[in-house]
């Protein structure tokens, strides 16, 4: 319909319509969009006023939404039924209508005129339609100025403008709905994060006590009781892994985290891990050996982030090292950097997997046949946090023999 009308518009008005289309399609705020539409409608048709009624998709009623005249608060969004109203007739017919004298039309309701202190004489109304040509509202030009009647060019201008406006309004509505949904999701995500942080923190302390006592009781138990204690230990270790994964969820979007760097001694940071007494490693009867240099290695990092990195690497080593296996932790100076390495005697990683172990949710084992629990977040989080602190992380491995993970952080006195 619009294409057939274009040749009747002069070149100046065509250029104006193209510019209007660009503006309307770039505007996403509904109120500003409607204000621009009615301003253009009134100016292009030389009308005394213009107004917009939007169709509420839930109630299937029109609402008096915008006018070139100020709308009192009590009149804004006043419902207009589809039956027995001029705007409703335009929506139902889905075509333009020109009412030359509204006082002679039984569908005319003068309540709006009274509310905004205005006198409507003639209405040129056209449906505003979305991309599927379904009406989303009505655009009206009211009272032609300087002439007794609206012209054909006014008619064509309003049809084109209404089609452009209808698509823009629908897009603005969808964007508004999307923003509301995103806000709700963000709120839910924050509640989830807070719950996870509180729950995991509260669970960790009693679990450490359980692991400690079960390990002690196992050493003192008879062979039959020791086997039962092993089952308890295995369940407790599994629960500890799940709790660690819950803690890791806080750092899934580490790229948006606030980095609070300060100078710390990397050697002391690793010493404070107390890796040799890790409850899970003790429960699995693993031996953890720590080699630290005698001299400090100062680094500029966020200590909380690096503690998470070191904890994730230790948990990963313990998880994939068999019962009674060995883990070696080494800290040393390498040129202008402090290097941390953790070497395990676990299952190792094949060459085709080694480059992908730092991807989020990546699992070396098939999710249907894997024997180790976890969500596949620990190493990806470690990588993101190390890089936020201007460091590097990588892995070396021989399948069936074990793996070694490395961290390199720049020294502040290098």
C-alpha atoms as one frame of an Amber mdcrd trajectory, in Angstrom:
protein
   0.000   0.000   0.000   2.757   2.392   0.978   4.799   1.739  -2.153   1.897
   2.667  -4.411   1.493   6.009  -2.642   5.092   7.137  -2.814   5.014   8.630
  -6.367   2.353  11.200  -5.321   4.671  12.807  -2.745   6.983  15.627  -3.828
  10.741  15.074  -3.536  11.099  17.390  -0.545   8.526  15.436   1.452  10.059
  12.119   0.364  13.450  13.230   1.720  11.732  14.271   4.953  10.049  10.862
   5.261  13.390   9.064   4.801  14.926  11.191   7.546  11.918  10.543   9.810
  12.282   6.801   9.205  15.933   6.945  10.224  15.142   8.865  13.418  12.201
   6.695  14.425  14.104   3.468  13.917  17.016   4.700  15.999  14.825   5.790
  18.933  14.135   3.083  21.534  12.457   5.128  24.285   8.712   4.841  23.704
   7.661   8.238  25.115  10.229  10.128  23.043   9.305   8.083  19.995   5.600
   8.929  20.306   6.386  12.598  20.882   8.411  12.710  17.679   5.686  10.945
  15.681   2.877  13.338  16.641   5.116  16.360  16.068   5.934  15.191  12.543
   2.323  14.225  11.799   1.031  17.676  12.773   3.746  19.521  10.852   3.629
  17.435   7.672  -0.149  17.678   7.342  -0.365  21.257   8.661  -2.820  20.138
  11.334  -3.910  21.860  14.510  -3.008  18.762  16.509  -2.084  15.090  16.294
  -2.651  12.174  18.652  -1.826   8.514  19.092  -3.887   5.655  20.483  -1.939
   2.455  21.222  -3.551  -0.977  21.248  -3.064  -2.867  24.517  -2.349  -6.479
  23.413  -3.711  -7.847  26.707  -7.045  -6.010  27.011  -7.548  -5.395  23.267
  -8.452  -1.814  24.122  -6.992   1.355  22.716  -5.353   3.818  25.087  -5.071
   7.550  24.517  -1.284   7.643  24.780   0.110  10.811  23.187  -1.096  14.175
  21.948   0.486  17.359  20.652  -1.620  19.055  23.353  -0.674  18.471  26.999
  -2.488  15.447  28.454  -3.720  15.707  32.078  -2.538  12.873  34.298  -6.071
  11.568  34.770  -6.528  11.349  30.995  -3.258   9.650  30.095  -3.758   6.077
  28.927  -7.529   6.440  29.161  -9.069   3.267  27.624 -11.003   3.589  24.381
 -13.123   0.574  23.359 -12.788  -0.845  19.865 -16.555  -0.745  19.502 -18.384
   2.565  19.091 -15.252   4.688  18.663 -13.626   6.211  15.584 -10.153   4.985
  16.551 -11.576   1.506  17.232 -13.250   1.456  13.810  -9.892   2.277  12.180
  -8.192  -0.592  14.030 -10.959  -3.104  13.261 -11.056  -2.164   9.586  -7.235
  -1.873   9.492  -7.496   0.992   6.997  -7.443   4.821   7.023 -10.578   6.854
   7.673 -11.354  10.532   7.138 -14.135  11.992   9.277 -14.816  15.523   7.976
 -17.260  16.446  10.757 -16.969  14.423  13.950 -20.097  16.035  15.405 -22.129
  14.104  12.827 -20.496  10.746  13.635 -22.201   8.713  16.414 -18.887   7.031
  17.224 -17.343  10.316  18.316 -16.712  10.625  22.064 -16.082  14.186  23.194
 -14.796  13.208  26.644 -11.173  13.457  25.513 -11.786  16.924  24.038 -13.226
  18.071  27.327 -10.304  16.603  29.271  -7.630  18.373  27.206  -9.679  21.537
  26.545  -9.738  21.100  22.772 -12.355  21.103  19.999 -12.045  18.414  17.376
 -13.719  19.125  14.041 -12.152  16.735  11.538 -10.014  13.600  11.925  -7.717
  11.922   9.432  -6.882   8.637  11.139  -4.666   5.788   9.923  -3.718   2.477
  11.540  -0.159   2.126  12.820   0.902  -1.378  11.808   3.771  -3.677  12.712
   5.908  -5.685  10.304   3.087  -8.219   9.882   0.673  -5.431   8.881  -1.318
  -5.938  12.064  -2.514  -2.727  13.804  -0.704  -1.697  16.973  -2.408   1.676
  17.279  -3.904   4.672  15.496  -2.272   7.910  14.379  -4.628  10.874  13.945
  -4.183  14.296  12.366  -6.850  16.692  13.703  -8.299  19.868  12.141  -6.614
  20.915   8.901  -5.194  24.448   9.075  -5.396  26.918   6.150  -7.725  24.733
   4.080 -11.233  23.286   4.428 -10.149  19.663   3.984  -7.164  17.338   4.275
  -5.557  16.692   0.877  -4.608  13.470  -0.841  -0.978  14.250  -0.103  -1.877
  14.544   3.602  -3.572  11.168   3.342  -0.549   9.539   1.713   1.867  11.173
   4.138  -0.074   9.883   7.134  -0.218   6.340   5.741   3.544   6.238   5.190
   4.319   7.865   8.529   1.971   5.504  10.364   3.583   2.437   8.783   7.047
   3.649   9.755   5.841   4.563  13.232   4.029   1.251  13.764   7.190  -0.786
  13.204   9.214   1.598  15.384   6.650   1.458  18.206   6.571  -2.332  18.127
  10.369  -2.441  18.268  10.454   0.044  21.160   7.893  -2.049  23.046   9.939
  -5.208  22.537  13.102  -3.450  23.706  11.288  -2.176  26.810   9.989  -5.664
  27.567  13.474  -7.104  27.038  14.988  -4.534  29.395  12.396  -5.428  32.042
  13.110  -9.136  31.624  16.856  -8.509  31.824  16.380  -6.445  34.992  14.353
  -9.261  36.558  16.965 -11.827  35.507  19.744  -9.674  36.965  17.854  -9.461
  40.253  17.292 -13.213  40.295  20.941 -13.799  39.425  22.045 -11.603  42.327
  19.760 -13.511  44.704  21.163 -16.795  43.391  24.752 -15.584  43.809  24.114
 -14.388  47.357  22.426 -17.664  48.254  25.294 -19.702  46.812  27.883 -17.613
  48.654  26.086 -17.932  51.994  25.185 -21.603  51.602  28.659 -22.686  50.461
  30.334 -20.716  53.254  28.051 -22.183  55.914  28.517 -25.725  54.586  32.299
 -25.595  54.353  33.018 -25.275  58.077  30.970 -28.278  59.316  32.217 -30.336
  56.364  35.839 -29.664  57.340  35.021 -30.955  60.829  33.384 -34.069  59.361
  36.370 -34.776  57.108  38.804 -34.304  59.978  36.975 -36.591  62.399  36.253
 -39.278  59.806  39.948 -39.319  58.812  40.938 -39.675  62.482  38.368 -42.400
  63.158  39.426 -44.307  60.064  43.014 -44.523  61.278  41.816 -45.897  64.611
  39.161 -48.241  63.214  39.225 -51.972  62.551  39.544 -53.148  58.916  35.777
 -53.644  58.628  35.000 -50.230  60.082  37.745 -48.648  57.959  35.963 -49.801
  54.798  32.768 -48.155  56.006  34.698 -45.014  56.918  36.079 -44.961  53.363
  32.516 -44.735  52.045  31.807 -41.818  54.369  35.045 -40.138  53.293  34.184
 -40.588  49.620  30.759 -38.996  50.129  32.266 -36.110  52.112  34.887 -35.497
  49.411  32.141 -35.479  46.791  30.198 -32.914  48.820  33.321 -30.766  49.208
  33.785 -30.787  45.426  30.211 -29.637  44.904  30.659 -26.851  47.463  33.813
 -25.679  45.696  31.912 -25.600  42.400  29.232 -23.490  44.073  31.923 -21.048
  45.177  33.329 -21.017  41.657  30.006 -19.824  40.270  30.676 -16.419  41.838
  33.546 -15.984  39.406  31.964 -17.237  36.181  31.820 -13.624  34.978  35.231
 -12.756  36.273  35.807 -10.356  33.391  33.470  -7.943  35.164  35.093  -8.400
  38.572  36.707  -5.513  40.424  40.452  -6.075  40.776  41.867  -4.735  44.036
  45.605  -5.181  43.603  48.252  -4.748  46.272  51.814  -5.891  46.729  52.079
  -9.244  48.489  54.704 -11.923  48.936  53.714 -14.710  46.576  55.729 -17.219
  48.631  53.736 -16.378  51.754  50.480 -16.516  49.773  51.253 -20.109  48.768
  52.458 -20.978  52.271  49.148 -19.772  53.702  47.314 -22.281  51.510  48.448
 -25.026  53.912  48.111 -27.385  50.990  49.736 -30.298  52.798  46.828 -30.449
  55.255  44.055 -30.196  52.632  41.128 -32.231  53.989  40.293 -33.902  50.686
  43.903 -34.899  50.047  44.170 -36.291  53.582  40.946 -38.228  53.064  42.373
 -39.740  49.859  45.684 -40.490  51.631  47.570 -38.343  49.148  50.979 -36.845
  49.839  51.433 -33.148  49.056  54.974 -31.779  48.985  55.567 -28.012  48.877
  58.873 -26.470  47.727  59.206 -22.760  48.520  62.183 -20.435  48.043  63.808
 -18.831  51.075  63.484 -15.293  49.736  60.201 -13.395  49.177  58.775 -12.934
  45.685  56.764  -9.664  45.668  53.915  -9.470  43.171  51.177  -6.898  42.551
  47.915  -8.879  42.546  44.450  -9.138  44.023  45.213 -11.680  46.779  41.613
 -12.894  47.027  41.572 -13.724  43.317  44.932 -15.494  43.432  43.773 -17.513
  46.449  40.811 -18.700  44.371  43.179 -19.616  41.512  45.520 -21.582  43.784
  42.578 -23.302  45.470  41.084 -24.308  42.128  44.386 -25.730  40.892  44.869
 -27.676  44.125  41.306 -29.023  44.032  41.822 -30.039  40.407  45.059 -31.892
  41.244  43.515 -33.665  44.224  40.418 -34.637  42.227  42.338 -36.280  39.382
  45.041 -37.914  41.498  44.337 -41.469  42.559  44.088 -42.692  46.157  47.505
 -42.529  47.799  48.996 -40.481  44.950  51.522 -37.639  45.048  51.207 -33.909
  44.383  54.196 -31.549  44.211  53.834 -27.765  44.534  56.782 -25.558  43.570
  57.320 -21.797  43.711  60.413 -20.286  42.102  61.740 -17.190  40.424  62.043
 -17.314  36.644  63.653 -14.110  35.379  61.234 -11.204  35.994  58.422 -13.535
  37.072  57.272 -15.661  39.980  56.301 -19.145  38.843  53.907 -21.498  40.610
  53.566 -25.101  39.479  51.470 -27.979  40.760  52.287 -31.459  39.493  50.084
 -34.480  40.111  50.362 -38.211  39.514  46.848 -38.430  38.125  45.274 -39.655
  34.924  46.905 -37.010  32.720  45.379 -35.188  29.765  45.652 -36.207  26.122
  47.254 -33.796  23.646  43.959 -33.053  21.876  42.371 -31.983  25.188  45.198
 -29.951  26.730  44.451 -26.773  24.776  40.764 -26.827  25.778  40.854 -27.535
  29.506  40.656 -23.790  30.288  37.349 -23.347  28.466  34.213 -22.910  30.568
  32.258 -26.088  31.322  34.749 -28.174  29.339  35.115 -31.729  30.629  37.970
 -34.023  29.617  35.772 -37.031  30.351  32.487 -37.698  28.582  29.637 -36.276
  30.701  27.839 -39.630  30.416  30.787 -41.782  31.478  32.902 -39.510  33.672
  34.032 -40.722  37.087  35.014 -37.305  38.519  32.459 -34.802  39.731  32.462
 -31.089  38.954  31.013 -28.492  36.637  34.080 -27.727  34.520  34.472 -24.175
  35.826  37.568 -24.298  38.027  40.271 -24.034  35.357  38.400 -21.496  33.225
  37.934 -19.278  36.276  41.600 -19.687  37.185  42.623 -18.550  33.689  40.375
 -15.474  33.738  41.521 -14.393  37.188  45.212 -14.892  36.403  44.875 -12.817
  33.230  43.046 -10.081  35.152  46.190  -9.894  37.273  48.425  -9.644  34.171
  49.705 -13.203  34.514  49.761 -16.350  32.386  48.548 -19.889  32.998  49.192
 -23.066  31.026  49.360 -26.845  31.396  51.633 -29.702  30.401  50.625 -33.332
  30.630  51.433 -36.912  29.679  48.372 -39.127  29.456  48.423 -41.864  32.084
  51.303 -40.310  34.042  50.047 -36.957  35.304  49.668 -33.236  34.652  51.453
 -30.057  35.655  49.834 -26.631  35.742  51.838 -23.402  35.761  51.157 -19.781
  36.744  53.512 -16.912  35.921  53.068 -13.519  37.620  55.265 -10.448  37.046
  57.513  -9.501  39.963  57.344  -5.932  41.212  61.099  -5.698  41.830  62.212
  -7.303  38.589
